[in-house]
Amino acid sequence: MAISNEKKAGFILSGFILIEGSWVLMNFIYNGKKFWYYMGFGPGNNGALLGWILALLAALLYIYQSARFPSVRQHLFKVSFLKLLALGVAVFASILEEVIFRKWLMDFMLHKGFGIIIQVLASGFLFGFIHGIWGLFGSKKAAIGATIATGSLGVVLAIVYVAADRIVAPCIAAHFLINLFIEPGLVLAATRREMGKNDFGS
């Protein structure tokens, strides 16, 4: 008996929650307050206003672009079990991925003497490369589309990180909004093979 695309999407989202959520929860259990401040959510440590403005614009633009997929449009505001799973993904993926690809990677490169442009490009490239995993759920075209789209998003979020005085909180907020609204639809778009070479993935 074939598994429906909705069930496949549920399994995929649950896997993301399990893998990414484990790391995030470990950090909060170990020292939640320190981790909260480390991300820039503590009072007086939230980054420059420009970073927050750019983060909001980046999220809105990416959500708008992703709505080209029928599955994304269908689930953009739809309340469902998949949307509940997407909330979990939004929380955990936004924290884990932004800490790794923005804070850790870019700060490491800064300390190694790399300039801002190289930091931004490397952050975007690696972010896009790792998201090529979408190809496992769809096709080679889906993998290429996801890599290009998320690589572009990674570059934008890296610029947000710099604009926010290297505070990662605005990047996390933008990533959270993107995942919350489009994640169920994107997974379904991948399983339904709606993604093509020039399409956006998350």
NULUMMI-173635 format. One line per field, with one value per atom (N, C-alpha, C, CB): atom name; chain; x, y, z; residue number from 1. Coordinates in steps of 0.001 Angstrom, whole numbers. Glycine has a CB too. Layout:
BEGIN
atom	c(CA|...) $
chain	c(A|...) $
xx	c(X|...) $
yy	c(Y|...) $
zz	c(Z|...) $
n	c(NUM|...) $
! end
This chain:
BEGIN
atom	c(N|CA|C|CB|N|CA|C|CB|N|CA|C|CB|N|CA|C|CB|N|CA|C|CB|N|CA|C|CB|N|CA|C|CB|N|CA|C|CB|N|CA|C|CB|N|CA|C|CB|N|CA|C|CB|N|CA|C|CB|N|CA|C|CB|N|CA|C|CB|N|CA|C|CB|N|CA|C|CB|N|CA|C|CB|N|CA|C|CB|N|CA|C|CB|N|CA|C|CB|N|CA|C|CB|N|CA|C|CB|N|CA|C|CB|N|CA|C|CB|N|CA|C|CB|N|CA|C|CB|N|CA|C|CB|N|CA|C|CB|N|CA|C|CB|N|CA|C|CB|N|CA|C|CB|N|CA|C|CB|N|CA|C|CB|N|CA|C|CB|N|CA|C|CB|N|CA|C|CB|N|CA|C|CB|N|CA|C|CB|N|CA|C|CB|N|CA|C|CB|N|CA|C|CB|N|CA|C|CB|N|CA|C|CB|N|CA|C|CB|N|CA|C|CB|N|CA|C|CB|N|CA|C|CB|N|CA|C|CB|N|CA|C|CB|N|CA|C|CB|N|CA|C|CB|N|CA|C|CB|N|CA|C|CB|N|CA|C|CB|N|CA|C|CB|N|CA|C|CB|N|CA|C|CB|N|CA|C|CB|N|CA|C|CB|N|CA|C|CB|N|CA|C|CB|N|CA|C|CB|N|CA|C|CB|N|CA|C|CB|N|CA|C|CB|N|CA|C|CB|N|CA|C|CB|N|CA|C|CB|N|CA|C|CB|N|CA|C|CB|N|CA|C|CB|N|CA|C|CB|N|CA|C|CB|N|CA|C|CB|N|CA|C|CB|N|CA|C|CB|N|CA|C|CB|N|CA|C|CB|N|CA|C|CB|N|CA|C|CB|N|CA|C|CB|N|CA|C|CB|N|CA|C|CB|N|CA|C|CB|N|CA|C|CB|N|CA|C|CB|N|CA|C|CB|N|CA|C|CB|N|CA|C|CB|N|CA|C|CB|N|CA|C|CB|N|CA|C|CB|N|CA|C|CB|N|CA|C|CB|N|CA|C|CB|N|CA|C|CB|N|CA|C|CB|N|CA|C|CB|N|CA|C|CB|N|CA|C|CB|N|CA|C|CB|N|CA|C|CB|N|CA|C|CB|N|CA|C|CB|N|CA|C|CB|N|CA|C|CB|N|CA|C|CB|N|CA|C|CB|N|CA|C|CB|N|CA|C|CB|N|CA|C|CB|N|CA|C|CB|N|CA|C|CB|N|CA|C|CB|N|CA|C|CB|N|CA|C|CB|N|CA|C|CB|N|CA|C|CB|N|CA|C|CB|N|CA|C|CB|N|CA|C|CB|N|CA|C|CB|N|CA|C|CB|N|CA|C|CB|N|CA|C|CB|N|CA|C|CB|N|CA|C|CB|N|CA|C|CB|N|CA|C|CB|N|CA|C|CB|N|CA|C|CB|N|CA|C|CB|N|CA|C|CB|N|CA|C|CB|N|CA|C|CB|N|CA|C|CB|N|CA|C|CB|N|CA|C|CB|N|CA|C|CB|N|CA|C|CB|N|CA|C|CB|N|CA|C|CB|N|CA|C|CB|N|CA|C|CB|N|CA|C|CB|N|CA|C|CB|N|CA|C|CB|N|CA|C|CB|N|CA|C|CB|N|CA|C|CB|N|CA|C|CB|N|CA|C|CB|N|CA|C|CB|N|CA|C|CB|N|CA|C|CB|N|CA|C|CB|N|CA|C|CB|N|CA|C|CB|N|CA|C|CB|N|CA|C|CB|N|CA|C|CB|N|CA|C|CB|N|CA|C|CB|N|CA|C|CB|N|CA|C|CB|N|CA|C|CB|N|CA|C|CB|N|CA|C|CB|N|CA|C|CB|N|CA|C|CB|N|CA|C|CB|N|CA|C|CB|N|CA|C|CB|N|CA|C|CB|N|CA|C|CB|N|CA|C|CB|N|CA|C|CB|N|CA|C|CB|N|CA|C|CB|N|CA|C|CB|N|CA|C|CB|N|CA|C|CB|N|CA|C|CB|N|CA|C|CB|N|CA|C|CB|N|CA|C|CB|N|CA|C|CB|N|CA|C|CB|N|CA|C|CB|N|CA|C|CB|N|CA|C|CB|N|CA|C|CB|N|CA|C|CB|N|CA|C|CB|N|CA|C|CB|N|CA|C|CB|N|CA|C|CB|N|CA|C|CB|N|CA|C|CB|N|CA|C|CB|N|CA|C|CB|N|CA|C|CB) $
chain	c(A|A|A|A|A|A|A|A|A|A|A|A|A|A|A|A|A|A|A|A|A|A|A|A|A|A|A|A|A|A|A|A|A|A|A|A|A|A|A|A|A|A|A|A|A|A|A|A|A|A|A|A|A|A|A|A|A|A|A|A|A|A|A|A|A|A|A|A|A|A|A|A|A|A|A|A|A|A|A|A|A|A|A|A|A|A|A|A|A|A|A|A|A|A|A|A|A|A|A|A|A|A|A|A|A|A|A|A|A|A|A|A|A|A|A|A|A|A|A|A|A|A|A|A|A|A|A|A|A|A|A|A|A|A|A|A|A|A|A|A|A|A|A|A|A|A|A|A|A|A|A|A|A|A|A|A|A|A|A|A|A|A|A|A|A|A|A|A|A|A|A|A|A|A|A|A|A|A|A|A|A|A|A|A|A|A|A|A|A|A|A|A|A|A|A|A|A|A|A|A|A|A|A|A|A|A|A|A|A|A|A|A|A|A|A|A|A|A|A|A|A|A|A|A|A|A|A|A|A|A|A|A|A|A|A|A|A|A|A|A|A|A|A|A|A|A|A|A|A|A|A|A|A|A|A|A|A|A|A|A|A|A|A|A|A|A|A|A|A|A|A|A|A|A|A|A|A|A|A|A|A|A|A|A|A|A|A|A|A|A|A|A|A|A|A|A|A|A|A|A|A|A|A|A|A|A|A|A|A|A|A|A|A|A|A|A|A|A|A|A|A|A|A|A|A|A|A|A|A|A|A|A|A|A|A|A|A|A|A|A|A|A|A|A|A|A|A|A|A|A|A|A|A|A|A|A|A|A|A|A|A|A|A|A|A|A|A|A|A|A|A|A|A|A|A|A|A|A|A|A|A|A|A|A|A|A|A|A|A|A|A|A|A|A|A|A|A|A|A|A|A|A|A|A|A|A|A|A|A|A|A|A|A|A|A|A|A|A|A|A|A|A|A|A|A|A|A|A|A|A|A|A|A|A|A|A|A|A|A|A|A|A|A|A|A|A|A|A|A|A|A|A|A|A|A|A|A|A|A|A|A|A|A|A|A|A|A|A|A|A|A|A|A|A|A|A|A|A|A|A|A|A|A|A|A|A|A|A|A|A|A|A|A|A|A|A|A|A|A|A|A|A|A|A|A|A|A|A|A|A|A|A|A|A|A|A|A|A|A|A|A|A|A|A|A|A|A|A|A|A|A|A|A|A|A|A|A|A|A|A|A|A|A|A|A|A|A|A|A|A|A|A|A|A|A|A|A|A|A|A|A|A|A|A|A|A|A|A|A|A|A|A|A|A|A|A|A|A|A|A|A|A|A|A|A|A|A|A|A|A|A|A|A|A|A|A|A|A|A|A|A|A|A|A|A|A|A|A|A|A|A|A|A|A|A|A|A|A|A|A|A|A|A|A|A|A|A|A|A|A|A|A|A|A|A|A|A|A|A|A|A|A|A|A|A|A|A|A|A|A|A|A|A|A|A|A|A|A|A|A|A|A|A|A|A|A|A|A|A|A|A|A|A|A|A|A|A|A|A|A|A|A|A|A|A|A|A|A|A|A|A|A|A|A|A|A|A|A|A|A|A|A|A|A|A|A|A|A|A|A|A|A|A|A|A|A|A|A|A|A|A|A|A|A|A|A|A|A|A|A|A|A|A|A|A|A|A|A|A|A|A|A|A|A|A|A|A|A|A|A|A|A|A|A|A|A|A|A|A|A|A|A|A|A|A|A|A|A|A|A|A|A|A|A|A|A|A|A|A|A|A|A|A|A|A|A|A|A|A|A|A|A|A|A|A|A|A|A|A|A|A|A|A|A|A|A|A|A) $
xx	c(841|0|879|-953|645|1461|1173|1205|2218|2075|1705|3390|734|302|1391|-1001|1331|2301|2220|2077|1004|833|1552|-668|1458|2145|3652|1682|4103|5535|6022|5834|5254|5624|5675|4639|4721|4701|5930|3457|6343|7543|8796|7695|8872|10028|10122|9942|8999|8993|9317|7641|8792|9086|10571|8261|11183|12621|13427|13056|13021|13700|13599|13099|12409|12196|13085|10721|13135|13922|15404|13703|15927|17364|17768|17760|17094|17489|17045|16915|15891|15383|16246|13997|16893|17740|18862|18328|19505|20625|20155|21350|19056|18537|18118|17340|17376|16914|18074|15964|19119|20297|20910|21343|20991|21571|20700|21767|19383|18499|18508|17080|18622|18677|19984|18527|21070|22392|22494|23500|22141|22179|21309|23649|20011|19053|19240|17694|19484|19611|20827|19708|21949|23171|22981|24365|22317|22077|21152|21470|20158|19217|19960|18114|20853|21635|22648|22355|23194|24176|23583|24667|22302|21637|21259|20396|21278|20983|19570|21233|18904|17535|17459|16706|18598|18598|18432|19884|17987|17794|19093|17209|19014|20178|21182|20855|20841|21804|21132|22415|20220|19377|19840|18004|20930|21421|20823|21129|21391|20958|19589|21980|18841|17497|17519|16881|18554|18663|18629|19960|19272|19276|17878|20168|17080|15710|14827|15115|15021|14243|14574|14518|15862|16282|15805|17802|15803|15346|13871|15561|13057|11625|11399|10873|12117|11985|12414|12816|13486|13972|12940|15304|12339|11330|10118|10897|9622|8438|8702|7996|9869|10200|10326|11501|10954|11155|9825|12144|8987|7657|6864|6886|6930|6222|6718|6407|8026|8597|8226|10112|8228|7919|6456|8261|5610|4173|3880|3388|4916|4715|4282|6007|4611|4206|2757|5130|1950|561|462|-133|1346|1288|1601|2260|2516|2843|1659|4091|1064|-110|-1240|-595|-1431|-2514|-2335|-2597|-1089|-816|-244|139|-217|398|-230|282|-1563|-2267|-3173|-3096|-3105|-3981|-3561|-3978|-4520|-4261|-4429|-5223|-3365|-3389|-2328|-3165|-2303|-1267|109|-1542|191|1463|1947|1332|1021|1393|1905|189|1322|1805|3235|884|3501|4862|5798|4895|5296|6104|6494|5340|5632|5965|7198|4765|7230|8396|9646|8150|9510|10646|11101|10273|10140|10464|11293|9185|10926|11652|13062|10893|13146|14432|15380|14206|14866|15731|16256|14979|15409|15859|17007|14693|16929|17995|19259|17537|19135|20310|21021|19901|20273|20902|21484|19909|20832|21378|22602|20311|22598|23786|24969|23517|24731|25826|26294|25399|25360|25743|25987|24686|25491|25766|26762|24461|26356|27203|28524|26450|28448|29681|30569|29354|30010|30814|31396|29983|30563|31034|31978|29856|31720|32632|33967|31998|33933|35168|35999|34853|35340|36052|36589|35135|35827|36289|37588|35212|37620|38805|39987|38484|39700|40771|41239|40295|40641|41095|40389|42514|39304|38568|37695|37698|37567|36765|35277|37138|34483|33016|32431|32351|32907|32338|32541|32971|33736|34011|33158|35511|32994|32152|30715|32177|30185|28802|28623|28401|29548|29449|29604|30499|30522|30719|29497|31962|28926|27721|26585|27301|26389|25332|25584|25181|26832|27169|26917|28639|27426|27276|25825|28158|25109|23693|22913|23125|23214|22552|22943|22869|24222|24720|24042|26235|23930|23341|21859|23544|21193|19768|19499|19139|20557|20386|19750|21716|19605|18952|17529|18937|16948|15593|15538|15132|16677|16697|16333|18040|16561|16198|14685|16768|13937|12487|11817|11968|12575|11975|12799|11802|13679|14440|15731|13621|16571|17797|17480|18662|16428|16011|15594|14856|14912|14509|15728|13610|16735|17962|18677|18898|18751|19406|18639|19512|17312|16487|16612|15047|16595|16707|18070|16463|19115|20468|20619|21505|20138|20243|19411|19791|18170|17266|17743|15864|18112|18541|19931|18519|20752|22043|21856|22881|20901|20584|20049|19557|19160|18632|19755|17554|20676|21802|22654|22657|22862|23617|22880|23848|21568|20771|20810|19308|20670|20693|22085|20242|23108|24458|24620|25509|24028|24040|23254|23441|22126|21340|22201|20074|22954|23809|24831|24542|25446|26416|25722|27154|24560|23820|23322|22642|23123|22646|23789|21767|24969|26156|26538|25908|26386|26766|25978|28263|24747|23793|22880|22961|22722|22036|20518|22580|20011|18573|17703|18283|18015|17168|17152|17639|18281|18353|17454|19807|17471|16626|15156|16931|14808|13412|12942|13250|13788|13432|13280|14493|14215|14187|12945|15463|12595|11403|10150|11265|9989|8799|8722|8808|9851|9881|9441|11294|10048|9698|8252|10631|7794|6441|5407|6172|5594|4583|4731|4642|5959|6084|6535|7029|6992|7598|6662|8075|5423|4569|4375|3197|4121|3904|5139|3433|6323|7551|7833|8728|7622|7843|6870|7682|5624|4639|5003|3230|5480|5883|7011|6323|7928|9027|8511|10090|7650|7140|6211|6406|5558|4672|5413|3508|6711|7566|7123|7571|6730|6373|7608|5409|8723|9920|10667|10829|11140|11923|13241|11154|13968|15330|15429|15896|14457|14550|13645|14201|13244|12312|13002|11396|12185|12692|12414|12070|13387|13212|13590|14057|13387|13654|14865|12448) $
yy	c(-1200|0|1253|4|2150|3361|4341|4036|5006|6023|7343|6167|8049|9314|10375|9789|11390|12479|13208|13464|13308|13974|13197|14121|11858|11045|11121|9585|11124|11285|12614|11204|13672|14987|14991|16047|14312|14222|13518|13503|12438|11707|12585|10393|13298|14156|15273|14754|15947|17023|16501|17725|15331|14724|14416|13439|13967|13693|14947|13067|16051|17330|17740|18431|17578|17949|17122|17768|15832|14931|15264|13480|15425|15655|17042|15493|18080|19442|19814|20432|19277|19587|19033|19064|17894|17282|18225|15943|18826|19722|20979|20101|21554|22789|22534|23338|21470|21168|20881|19978|20218|19955|21253|19146|22237|23523|24252|24401|24171|24823|24105|24885|22795|22037|22314|20522|22374|22588|23969|22417|24998|26363|27269|26905|27181|27877|29375|27574|29975|31429|31905|31892|31215|31586|31419|30734|30337|30078|31142|28671|31538|32577|33891|32792|34254|35480|35335|35829|34137|33866|34145|32410|33847|34076|35542|33210|36327|37745|38122|38179|37273|37574|38211|36309|38385|39013|40521|38682|41189|42644|43379|43134|44360|45170|44505|45563|43353|42602|42070|41437|42850|42342|42700|42842|43420|43783|45086|42679|45594|46875|46761|47392|47859|47905|47554|49298|47979|47681|46171|48285|45424|43976|43388|43360|43889|43407|43785|43971|44980|45407|44531|46895|44306|43457|42015|43489|41545|40175|40007|39833|40998|40938|40981|42099|41858|41957|40657|43130|40055|38797|37684|38385|37621|36587|36774|36611|37990|38252|37946|39708|38330|38087|36592|38805|35867|34433|33683|33856|34069|33451|33742|33972|34972|35359|34542|36868|34422|33659|32175|33813|31619|30203|29890|29771|30909|30707|30400|31942|30358|29949|28481|30169|27681|26273|26146|25439|25366|25154|24612|24193|23683|23096|24120|21926|25033|26088|27023|26883|27450|28334|27668|28721|26388|25650|25594|24239|25510|25320|26559|24174|27688|28892|29306|30030|29322|29724|28611|30981|27452|26348|25748|25267|25621|24989|23479|25548|22738|21293|20646|20931|19322|18601|18895|17086|19014|19346|20730|19279|21660|23008|22978|23969|22106|21936|21409|20979|20424|19912|21009|18702|21833|22929|23923|23652|24093|24975|24449|25099|23135|22528|22699|21056|22462|22645|24103|22213|25024|26448|26851|27276|26339|26669|26090|26142|24795|24110|24399|22625|24366|24603|26025|24311|26982|28378|28604|29325|28001|28177|27444|27675|26142|25329|25857|23867|26065|26433|27832|26321|28758|30120|30205|31102|29465|29442|28856|28625|27768|27126|27952|25753|28300|28904|30402|28636|31069|32475|32682|33251|32405|32754|31982|32499|30667|29882|30058|28413|29819|29854|31235|29414|32259|33597|34166|34525|33868|34339|33602|34159|32310|31542|32143|30056|32456|33033|34425|33095|35183|36500|36382|37205|35434|35248|34699|34317|34086|33572|34630|32315|35819|36917|37080|36757|36326|36462|37721|35206|38378|39587|39286|40367|40346|40191|39544|41550|39932|39387|37875|40066|37414|35967|35260|35690|35871|35279|35108|36148|36153|36136|35072|37523|35028|34058|32624|34352|32400|31054|30596|31016|31507|31190|30791|32388|31560|31256|29961|32386|29754|28557|27292|28610|27254|26052|25834|26154|26915|26819|26218|28211|26678|26140|24704|26985|24411|23053|22016|22991|22325|21360|21162|21816|22179|22064|21353|23436|20948|20105|18766|19883|18506|17277|17166|17223|18320|18275|17340|19685|17138|16246|14822|16271|14451|13097|12907|12820|14003|13915|14185|14884|14655|15003|14496|16496|15362|15031|15834|15305|15592|16376|17846|15851|18108|19495|20155|19555|19372|19908|20237|18909|19359|19580|20840|18362|21022|22207|23470|22096|23417|24566|24931|24292|23906|24150|24722|22862|24209|24694|26155|23849|26513|27900|28837|28010|28416|29281|29479|28701|28383|28511|29118|27153|28919|29601|31105|29131|31549|32982|33496|33247|32699|33080|33153|32080|32195|32187|33437|30969|33906|35139|36325|35384|36372|37472|37443|37390|36262|36158|36458|34756|36166|36531|38045|35896|38719|40190|40735|40732|40093|40467|40348|39576|39258|39019|40155|37651|40560|41650|42965|41780|43209|44451|44532|44568|43377|43341|43325|42125|43771|43802|42416|44716|41422|40033|39439|39948|39860|39238|38355|40327|37096|36141|36126|34762|36794|36776|37181|37692|38259|38605|37520|39906|36858|35751|34603|35258|34302|33233|33589|32992|34837|35272|35144|36723|35571|35468|34009|36158|33183|31753|31091|31051|31488|30952|31253|31537|32500|32893|32132|34405|32006|31292|29842|31345|29166|27753|27582|27136|28464|28348|28399|29450|29314|29507|28552|30923|28234|27501|26053|28208|25655|24317|23167|24103|23109|21969|21919|22056|23073|23123|22768|24477|23161|22845|21347|23603|20718|19267|18559|18742|18991|18400|18682|18943|19886|20216|19300|21690|18977|18075|16659|18062|16157|14787|14673|14342|15783|15782|16163|16743|16393|16753|18045|15622|19012|20324|21184|21046|20785|21609|21374|21331|22475|22390|23105|22969|23211|23737|25147|23722|25979|27381|27689|28297|26668|26864|27082|25699|27515|27803|26640|29085|26304|25321|25965|24046|25269|25916|25314|25814) $
zz	c(0|0|0|1229|-940|-1070|64|-2426|507|1548|879|2391|1420|840|989|1500|142|218|1558|-926|2114|3409|4515|3747|4469|5479|5304|5403|4043|3787|4354|2270|4106|4618|6143|4122|6768|8223|8763|8686|8107|8531|8369|7712|7260|6998|8039|5580|8291|9278|10671|9286|11005|12311|12443|12508|11343|11361|11618|10052|10974|11207|12679|10306|13238|14639|15556|15030|15307|16156|16100|15739|14897|14729|15227|13257|14733|15092|16498|14096|16905|18234|19346|18380|19113|20151|20554|19656|19549|19838|20558|18546|20087|20689|22134|19872|22353|23712|24656|23692|24153|24989|25485|24211|24607|24991|26014|23758|25842|26804|28147|26258|28120|29376|30105|29108|29360|29970|30607|28919|29854|30398|29530|30464|29746|28909|28871|29366|30005|30073|29291|31529|29455|28740|27230|29229|26841|25418|24825|25218|25583|25152|24883|26222|25801|25645|24509|26960|24356|23307|21928|23391|21773|20491|20287|20390|21354|21230|21616|19848|22397|22807|24198|22782|24833|26143|26023|26892|27097|27060|26773|28380|25870|25542|24628|26775|24068|23253|21993|24063|21416|20330|18927|20511|18806|17486|16980|16510|15895|15346|14689|14337|14725|14147|12655|14350|11952|10523|10279|9945|11143|11007|11110|12054|12031|12210|11018|13506|10482|9316|8110|8991|7873|6759|6936|6619|8183|8471|8103|9965|8472|8161|6651|8844|5959|4509|3826|3978|4324|3748|3917|4402|5096|5353|4451|6827|4356|3531|2061|3685|1569|167|-125|-201|776|548|615|1581|1546|1639|365|2891|-104|-1334|-2526|-1614|-2665|-3773|-3703|-3783|-2500|-2323|-2616|-914|-2531|-2779|-4245|-2350|-5095|-6489|-6576|-7304|-5549|-5545|-5094|-4627|-5793|-5364|-3932|-6320|-3577|-2229|-1147|-2120|-1447|-478|-306|-926|-1418|-1335|-562|-2743|-795|-136|1376|-691|1831|3263|3949|3445|3248|3794|5128|2794|5182|6405|6940|6141|6334|6716|8055|5633|8967|10259|10087|11376|10377|10181|11054|8695|11045|11786|11200|11768|9874|9240|9662|7719|9823|10269|11708|10154|12529|13903|13903|14691|13033|12903|12402|11951|11489|10945|12034|9828|13025|14146|14883|15120|15106|15745|14907|16002|13605|12698|12717|11257|12709|12693|13910|12639|15062|16296|16261|17533|15997|16118|14953|16222|13722|12560|12538|11268|12900|12870|13849|13198|15012|16005|15576|17387|15301|14970|13725|14758|12649|11382|11397|10266|12080|12126|13031|12608|14123|14986|14226|16277|13474|12744|11551|12273|10660|9382|9460|8365|10443|10607|11756|10863|12977|14121|14141|15409|14149|14248|13027|14431|11851|10635|10371|9452|10419|10081|11136|9898|12404|13447|13380|14833|13055|12875|11748|12578|10632|9494|9809|8279|10594|11017|11809|11859|12740|13581|12795|14735|11645|10785|9778|10040|9848|9019|7679|8777|7445|6191|6227|5930|5083|4996|4983|3764|5111|5203|3957|5429|2785|1551|1480|324|1817|1807|2848|2072|4022|5065|4574|6334|3947|3465|2383|2919|1426|337|835|-720|1750|2295|3079|3193|3850|4616|3685|5484|2621|1668|917|690|479|-292|530|-751|1751|2581|2992|3827|3243|3584|2413|3960|1206|24|-245|-1179|-101|-372|515|-169|1818|2746|2469|4187|1916|1617|294|1591|-393|-1564|-1221|-2235|85|542|6|2068|-389|-959|-2161|-1371|-2805|-3954|-3604|-4590|-2351|-1906|-1896|-504|-1762|-1689|-3035|-658|-3983|-5264|-6428|-5373|-6965|-8151|-8143|-9435|-9149|-9266|-9482|-10411|-10258|-10477|-9165|-11487|-8315|-7005|-6167|-6256|-6224|-5456|-5935|-5569|-7257|-7815|-7427|-9355|-7580|-7225|-5762|-7555|-4895|-3457|-3104|-2675|-3735|-3454|-3842|-4196|-5031|-5494|-4617|-6962|-4333|-3567|-2142|-3558|-1481|-90|8|600|-1033|-1053|-1109|-2240|-1927|-2009|-679|-3125|-69|1246|2273|1710|2203|3133|3015|2901|1786|1575|2202|65|1991|2553|4081|2058|4661|6127|6681|6571|5908|6334|6354|5408|5375|5358|6554|4024|6850|8039|9289|8171|9390|10563|10724|10434|9638|9689|10045|8342|9420|9675|11108|8719|11742|13129|14136|13343|13690|14565|15060|15761|14162|14429|15601|14717|15719|16644|15795|17468|16177|15307|15496|15549|16505|16796|15606|17955|14859|13706|12634|13092|12427|11465|11906|11308|13190|13730|13533|15236|13813|13665|12219|14139|11264|9844|9431|8967|9840|9512|10104|10028|11322|11985|11168|13404|10751|9979|8662|9706|7998|6719|6903|6103|7852|8072|8524|9110|9380|9901|8784|10911|7856|6814|5626|6319|5236|3978|4111|3103|5299|5408|5025|6814|5531|5131|3619|5825|3023|1586|790|1192|1284|562|574|1166|1720|1785|856|3240|863|-44|-1507|269|-1789|-3157|-3624|-3250|-2697|-3050|-3299|-1939|-2410|-2568|-3766|-1304|-4122|-5295|-6576|-5073|-6463|-7611|-8296|-8630|-7474|-8021|-8257|-7081|-7643|-7718|-9016|-6534|-9594|-10818|-10657|-11990|-11732|-11708|-11142|-13089|-11457|-11037|-9853|-12194|-9116|-8027|-6699|-7929|-5733|-4400|-3469|-3849|-2622|-1562|-253|-1818|897|2172|2848|3081) $
n	c(1|1|1|1|2|2|2|2|3|3|3|3|4|4|4|4|5|5|5|5|6|6|6|6|7|7|7|7|8|8|8|8|9|9|9|9|10|10|10|10|11|11|11|11|12|12|12|12|13|13|13|13|14|14|14|14|15|15|15|15|16|16|16|16|17|17|17|17|18|18|18|18|19|19|19|19|20|20|20|20|21|21|21|21|22|22|22|22|23|23|23|23|24|24|24|24|25|25|25|25|26|26|26|26|27|27|27|27|28|28|28|28|29|29|29|29|30|30|30|30|31|31|31|31|32|32|32|32|33|33|33|33|34|34|34|34|35|35|35|35|36|36|36|36|37|37|37|37|38|38|38|38|39|39|39|39|40|40|40|40|41|41|41|41|42|42|42|42|43|43|43|43|44|44|44|44|45|45|45|45|46|46|46|46|47|47|47|47|48|48|48|48|49|49|49|49|50|50|50|50|51|51|51|51|52|52|52|52|53|53|53|53|54|54|54|54|55|55|55|55|56|56|56|56|57|57|57|57|58|58|58|58|59|59|59|59|60|60|60|60|61|61|61|61|62|62|62|62|63|63|63|63|64|64|64|64|65|65|65|65|66|66|66|66|67|67|67|67|68|68|68|68|69|69|69|69|70|70|70|70|71|71|71|71|72|72|72|72|73|73|73|73|74|74|74|74|75|75|75|75|76|76|76|76|77|77|77|77|78|78|78|78|79|79|79|79|80|80|80|80|81|81|81|81|82|82|82|82|83|83|83|83|84|84|84|84|85|85|85|85|86|86|86|86|87|87|87|87|88|88|88|88|89|89|89|89|90|90|90|90|91|91|91|91|92|92|92|92|93|93|93|93|94|94|94|94|95|95|95|95|96|96|96|96|97|97|97|97|98|98|98|98|99|99|99|99|100|100|100|100|101|101|101|101|102|102|102|102|103|103|103|103|104|104|104|104|105|105|105|105|106|106|106|106|107|107|107|107|108|108|108|108|109|109|109|109|110|110|110|110|111|111|111|111|112|112|112|112|113|113|113|113|114|114|114|114|115|115|115|115|116|116|116|116|117|117|117|117|118|118|118|118|119|119|119|119|120|120|120|120|121|121|121|121|122|122|122|122|123|123|123|123|124|124|124|124|125|125|125|125|126|126|126|126|127|127|127|127|128|128|128|128|129|129|129|129|130|130|130|130|131|131|131|131|132|132|132|132|133|133|133|133|134|134|134|134|135|135|135|135|136|136|136|136|137|137|137|137|138|138|138|138|139|139|139|139|140|140|140|140|141|141|141|141|142|142|142|142|143|143|143|143|144|144|144|144|145|145|145|145|146|146|146|146|147|147|147|147|148|148|148|148|149|149|149|149|150|150|150|150|151|151|151|151|152|152|152|152|153|153|153|153|154|154|154|154|155|155|155|155|156|156|156|156|157|157|157|157|158|158|158|158|159|159|159|159|160|160|160|160|161|161|161|161|162|162|162|162|163|163|163|163|164|164|164|164|165|165|165|165|166|166|166|166|167|167|167|167|168|168|168|168|169|169|169|169|170|170|170|170|171|171|171|171|172|172|172|172|173|173|173|173|174|174|174|174|175|175|175|175|176|176|176|176|177|177|177|177|178|178|178|178|179|179|179|179|180|180|180|180|181|181|181|181|182|182|182|182|183|183|183|183|184|184|184|184|185|185|185|185|186|186|186|186|187|187|187|187|188|188|188|188|189|189|189|189|190|190|190|190|191|191|191|191|192|192|192|192|193|193|193|193|194|194|194|194|195|195|195|195|196|196|196|196|197|197|197|197|198|198|198|198|199|199|199|199|200|200|200|200|201|201|201|201|202|202|202|202) $
! end
